[in-house]
Amino acid sequence: MADDAERFEDRRAAGRALARRLAGYAGVPAVVVLGLPRGGVPVAYEIALALRAPLDVFVVRKLGVPDEEELAMGAIASGGARVLNEDLIRALHLNDAVIERVTQREQQELERRETAYRSGRAAIDVEGHVVIVVDDGLATGATMRAAVRTLRAMKPARLVVAVPTAAPDVCRELAADVGEVVCLRTPVPFYGVGYWYDDFSPTTDEEVRRLLALAGPA
């Protein structure tokens, strides 16, 4: 098992570590960085700063199992993609009505966040760009898969997934769907994303807005 010394101080420290691994993209005009809110945005901010690349959000919402919200039965993303964990849904005997009810609720929150975070700015057009999609970590990978599915339909030149820490099998699975996966740490046992941070305080909507403003116009 990896020891406590391998934890990240916080999300922004993790972003700086990731930026060093992504240094080959620095200054490339076609590169854009997308953070998955909320927790992925502080990580993505440090990467965008180091690479001198534009920063935007790409909103993804986990579809939590009723009464066990941290357990993801799937996810939805900007643009309408939905990814479902069919094995989990079958194992828990979740019916279509339950799935649709959770999806509708999370769709409303997704739309609220897109409006709140961008403050009227249009989303970056990713067609023909190298797109680096960032989160603070991947446990099941459902939210990242939803993001990847939507972004692939937008015809980027290359799609890169970058995270500080992830379950090893999730990184392997994602590698089949994108041009590159950068996972700094894939500990076994994984425990959960928050375990690998000394400070895993919740990221607020205000922090997301502030970092997007600091990054400048997309």
Secondary structure, 3 states (H helix, E strand, C coil): CCCHHHCECCHHHHHHHHHHHCHHHCCCCCEEEEECCCCHHHHHHHHHHHHCCCEEECCEEEEEECCEEEEEEEEEECCCCEEECHHHHHHCCCCHHHHHHHHHHHHHHHHHHHHHHHCCCCCCCCCCCEEEEECCCECCCHHHHHHHHHHHHCCCCEEEEEEEEECHHHHHHHHCCCCEEEEEECCCCCCCHHHHECCCCCCCHHHHHHHHHHHCCC
